[in-house]
Amino acid sequence: MNKMNFNLKQYLKEKQELVNLHLKMILQQYEQKRELVLAMSHSLMAGGKRLRPILSMASAEACGKNFELALPVSCAIEMIHTYSLIHDDLPAMDNDDLRRGLPTCHKKFSEATAILAGDALLTHAFNVMSQPEQVFKNFPNSQTRIKLISRISQAAGIQGMVEGQMLDMQPYQPKENDSLINHLKKIHALKTGKMITVSVEAGALSVGADPEMINKLVAYADKIGLAFQVVDDILNIEGDPKIMGKAAGSDVLNDKMTFPAIIGLDESKKFAKNLVDNALDSISLFDETAVPLRAIANYIINRDH
Amino acid sequence: MNKMNFNLKQYLKEKQELVNLHLKMILQQYEQKRELVLAMSHSLMAGGKRLRPILSMASAEACGKNFELALPVSCAIEMIHTYSLIHDDLPAMDNDDLRRGLPTCHKKFSEATAILAGDALLTHAFNVMSQPEQVFKNFPNSQTRIKLISRISQAAGIQGMVEGQMLDMQPYQPKENDSLINHLKKIHALKTGKMITVSVEAGALSVGADPEMINKLVAYADKIGLAFQVVDDILNIEGDPKIMGKAAGSDVLNDKMTFPAIIGLDESKKFAKNLVDNALDSISLFDETAVPLRAIANYIINRDH
């Protein structure tokens, strides 16, 4: 992989297609006409960016190994991400009608079906991690799989994504030694950060990377995860609704706590840029195998949706 | 364990206490005042029968091994069972106000919190299975844990419990070669049967039982799982609401499909008795180590709640 001729757009497209193909294969094991499978498929195949699985595979590549070993866990992570979107969109939560430009799962099907489709995606993600041989040619050994399941169930659960969604729904109650901006950082670290970090970690674990390498990759991931959120907030103000698949300015309308609302638009942009620079520093000792990870970090602040 | 002096009531109590103690230890790792942890704890510690974990441990004992090896997976199964109750009780699903004599999770907290508490319990069940060393002294090796996760995620997901709940919510549409009674059996096999069967299987797998033994135990479990459902339907008509913690006759009021409604009360009782006899036949070659499993089978048709 040469820095000079690396084409990120092409790279993202290839990896997206690989993930899409395997997610499809996972669901194709089940009767396609069943309402539950239709609902799972509606949300899973709605054309997301596949950022988490791509990060996971790029991390495996950065370790100089066969990234296909990371494909099963990458698909499992995307299933967990999709379940969280389905549940977050529910009327009792964020009550969203649109997701990725399509009707949300509960709008297209029903609330009950959406709850169950989310449950089934979450449950089946652990099936994919424990039984990858049903769909994948390459996968890590049992011991590595157990490690992956333990790390991912931690990032997705009580101390991770689910708690982040809880905090995001609760009104902010100022505490001593806790500023508004720290509170917002904490919500993001839990709600999206931990899953992004574990995606990068899981890719490296899947190929048996050594702990020192993993630490550097985790430091990279912690920073780009937060940068991704800051840019999301910025795009919600400046983005083109046609490209984003949802209305701009919705955060302001919904009175949401965002980085621009707290520290201003310019400071938010500087903050995001700073995070990405730090992320790149964390993996500066990696050689050309980390070109995709570097390109993804830069893409995160330059994207338009 | 001697047939003559085996005391089932004492046995169930001891095992329940063991499960309760460990479920408590699992949650005690997290800040107790957090809304999410409170909601998980409310439903998890509401005093269920702990039938699934007890079956799992009794199955391990039947194989003549240290049942404590089955304790981690037993607790994980109870967490999955509890998550399914929380989600089934939601307004969009069965819309129940009471569970085990207490307010349901969404009544006590909020709908959003109940959805997330269920999600967190399901996610954390896989953490307990993959990282049992955090709470348990005895646990199976990685390879066995992967097998357990694969079997349980199958029983709980697309082809198991979640699909059972989907079917249970959909109106019955007669198909060729499918009678009403077969349809009801299918719903129960998916909604509750597979998790009961996998509980028994998981106990045996945890202690490294040989496949022949496991097959017999699975045959036992398939039958008592269905018998349990049939008796549930009977108790809904004949049971004492004070003992059951919910109103009798609610199935009739809600126009629910039940065994008594389709084949009558007497036939339902005969059917349940027959299932239990067959279950006992399946494990007739086990020695005194299977005394608890035999007693549980008999308890299932003689229970009052």
Interface residues (C-beta under 8 A of the other chain):
Chain A: Y30 R34 E35 L36 V37 M40 Y83 H87 L90 A92 M93 S110 E111 A112 T113 I115 L116 G118 D119 A120 L122 T123 H124 F126 N127 M129 S130 Q131 S142 Q143 R145 I146 K147 I149 S150 S153 Q154 A156 G157 I158 Q159 V162 E163 Q165 M166 M169 Q170
Chain B: Y30 R34 E35 L36 V37 M40 Y83 H87 L90 A92 M93 S110 E111 A112 T113 I115 L116 G118 D119 A120 L122 T123 H124 F126 N127 M129 S130 Q131 S142 Q143 R145 I146 K147 I149 S150 S153 Q154 A156 G157 I158 Q159 V162 E163 Q165 M166 M169 Q170
